[in-house]
Amino acid sequence: MRKRNIQTNIRMTEKEIERIRKKAKRAKMTFSNYVISSALNNEVIVIDAIKDFTHQLSKVGINLNQITMLCHQGKINCVDIASVNKILKEIWEELICIRK
């Protein structure tokens, strides 16, 4: 982690500060990190429902694992779900990249 040892001051209106605070909160960032990231032209992306999406994707993975277990136990006839498993893994990898 970088060491931030220099403090600087800038002048803003109350409205500007409040707008930046709201944006930082929405991005789940500190005020300082948000301002620095924005000033350095780093794109700040906010995905509102990512937590819910992750939860739902996890449920799909659990269901897929349960189907696989039932297939291996011979309780159900199983179609080839390798392609579905591969796609699910790719989605997880993309989601991890997005969250970074």
C-alpha positions as CSV (number, residue, x, y, z in Angstrom):
1,M,0.0,0.0,0.0
2,R,1.3,3.4,-0.8
3,K,2.2,5.9,1.9
4,R,0.3,9.1,1.7
5,N,2.3,11.6,3.7
6,I,1.5,14.9,2.1
7,Q,-1.7,16.8,2.9
8,T,-3.1,19.4,0.6
9,N,-6.1,21.7,0.8
10,I,-8.6,22.8,-1.9
11,R,-11.5,25.1,-1.8
12,M,-15.0,23.8,-2.5
13,T,-18.5,24.8,-1.9
14,E,-20.7,22.8,0.5
15,K,-22.7,21.5,-2.4
16,E,-19.6,20.3,-4.2
17,I,-18.3,18.5,-1.1
18,E,-21.7,16.9,-0.5
19,R,-21.9,15.7,-4.1
20,I,-18.4,14.2,-3.9
21,R,-19.2,12.5,-0.5
22,K,-22.4,11.0,-2.0
23,K,-20.4,9.7,-5.0
24,A,-17.7,8.3,-2.8
25,K,-20.2,6.6,-0.5
26,R,-22.0,5.1,-3.6
27,A,-18.6,3.8,-4.8
28,K,-17.9,2.5,-1.3
29,M,-14.7,4.5,-1.2
30,T,-13.3,7.1,1.2
31,F,-13.6,10.7,0.3
32,S,-9.8,10.9,-0.2
33,N,-9.5,7.8,-2.3
34,Y,-12.4,8.9,-4.5
35,V,-11.0,12.4,-5.1
36,I,-7.5,11.0,-5.8
37,S,-8.8,8.3,-8.1
38,S,-11.0,10.8,-10.0
39,A,-8.2,13.4,-10.2
40,L,-5.8,10.8,-11.7
41,N,-8.3,9.9,-14.4
42,N,-9.1,6.5,-13.0
43,E,-12.5,5.4,-14.0
44,V,-14.7,4.8,-10.9
45,I,-17.4,2.2,-11.8
46,V,-20.3,1.6,-9.5
47,I,-22.4,-1.5,-10.0
48,D,-25.4,-1.1,-7.7
49,A,-26.7,-4.7,-7.5
50,I,-23.4,-6.6,-7.6
51,K,-23.9,-8.1,-4.1
52,D,-27.3,-9.5,-5.1
53,F,-25.9,-10.7,-8.4
54,T,-23.0,-12.5,-6.6
55,H,-25.5,-14.1,-4.3
56,Q,-27.7,-15.3,-7.1
57,L,-24.8,-16.6,-9.1
58,S,-23.7,-18.5,-6.0
59,K,-27.1,-20.2,-5.8
60,V,-26.8,-21.3,-9.4
61,G,-23.4,-22.8,-8.6
62,I,-24.9,-24.7,-5.6
63,N,-27.8,-26.0,-7.8
64,L,-25.3,-27.1,-10.4
65,N,-23.3,-29.0,-7.9
66,Q,-26.4,-30.7,-6.5
67,I,-27.4,-31.8,-10.0
68,T,-23.9,-33.2,-10.5
69,M,-24.0,-35.2,-7.3
70,L,-27.4,-36.7,-8.2
71,C,-26.0,-37.7,-11.6
72,H,-23.0,-39.4,-10.1
73,Q,-25.3,-41.2,-7.6
74,G,-27.4,-42.4,-10.5
75,K,-30.6,-40.8,-9.1
76,I,-31.2,-38.8,-12.2
77,N,-30.2,-39.1,-15.8
78,C,-27.6,-36.5,-16.5
79,V,-27.0,-34.6,-19.6
80,D,-23.5,-33.1,-20.3
81,I,-23.3,-30.1,-18.0
82,A,-19.6,-29.5,-18.5
83,S,-20.4,-26.6,-20.8
84,V,-22.7,-25.0,-18.3
85,N,-20.0,-25.5,-15.6
86,K,-17.4,-23.9,-17.8
87,I,-19.7,-20.8,-18.5
88,L,-20.4,-20.5,-14.8
89,K,-16.7,-20.5,-14.0
90,E,-16.1,-17.8,-16.7
91,I,-18.8,-15.6,-15.2
92,W,-17.2,-15.9,-11.8
93,E,-13.8,-15.0,-13.2
94,E,-15.3,-11.9,-14.9
95,L,-17.1,-10.9,-11.8
96,I,-13.8,-11.1,-9.8
97,C,-12.1,-8.9,-12.3
98,I,-15.0,-6.4,-12.2
99,R,-14.8,-6.2,-8.4
100,K,-11.1,-5.5,-8.4
